[in-house]
Amino acid sequence: MKKKWIFLLAPPALALFIALFGEVVMHLWNWLLPALFGWRMITFWQALGLMVLCRILFGGLGHHGGDQSKGQRWQRMTPEEREKFRQNMRARCGSGFGEAAGEAKV
């Protein structure tokens, strides 16, 4: 019975969240950017489009690699795997990769 309520409330709640967030983006844009940079004001629909564009460019499309995100892959590596990774990165990026700040060669 409780799942039925979730299915009934989720779509309107999602639509309300998107509408409110779109309004917030529109008002922040219209308050700040025309005054600071002389850019034009935007409409609600342009604000929603901007949110989608930012999500695509900066937030991805949802799937973030599961357990390989947020350093969990590094934590699962053995010390030998970590050293092999460091050596590969040094070969690609130069000899300074992976050294502590005080140990950098001059």
N, C-alpha and C positions, 0 to 999 in steps of 0.2 A: 504494500500500500504506500509506503514512503517513497519508493522509486517512482511511482506515478506522479507524485507532487514535483519531484525533481524534473521530470520530463515536461511537465506543464509550466514550471517556473523558469527553467533555464533559457529558453529562447527569448522571452521578454526581458529577462535580466541581462542577457548578452546584448540585446538591441539597445537597452537603456544605457549600459556601460559604454558601448561604442558611441552612442549619441552624446553622452556627457563628455567623454574624452575628446570627441570631435569639437564640441563647443569650447572646451578648455584650450585646445590647440589653436582654434580660430581666434579666440579672444587674446591669448598670449601673443600670437603673431601680430594681430592688428594693434595691440597696445605697444609692443616693443619695436618691431622691425621698421614700420614706416617712420617712427620718430628717430630711431638710431641711424638707419641706413637710407631712408628715403624710398624704401620698397613699397609696392602697392599693397593695399589691404586684400584679404582673401575671403572667399565665401565658405560656408559650412562644408560644401562638397569638396572644395579644394583642400580644406583642412583634413578631411577624411582621406583624400588621395595622398596628401603629404604623409599622413600616418602610415598608410600602406607602403609608400615608397621607402620611408625610414625603416619600417619593419623588414622589408626585403633587403635593403642595403646594409643595415646595421644589426638586425636581430635574427636574420635567417628565416627559414620557413617552418620552424618547429622542431625538427629532429636535430639534435646536437651531438650525436655520436655515443649516446648511452654512457657507459662507465668510462669512456676514454676522455671525457671532458673534465675540466677543473683539476687537472693534475693527478687524477686517479691512475692513469696509465703509468706515469712516472713512479708513483708509489708502489705499484705492483712489480716494477722491474727489479731484477736482482742487481747487486753491485757490479757484476760483470757486464750485464746489459746496459747499465747506465754508463759505464766507462766506454763501451763500444759506441754508444750514442754520442758521447762527448767527442770521441776521436773522429767520428764521421762529421760532426758539426765543425770541428776545428779544421778539417780538410776543406769543407765548403766555405766557412766564414772567416777563416784566418786563425792564427795561433792564440789570439786573446780570448776565444770563446771558452766559457766555463771557468775562468780564473776568478778568484775573489778580487775585490777592488784593490786591496793592498798588495796583491801578488802580481799585478799587471806588469808585463815587461816593458821597459822604456827603451 
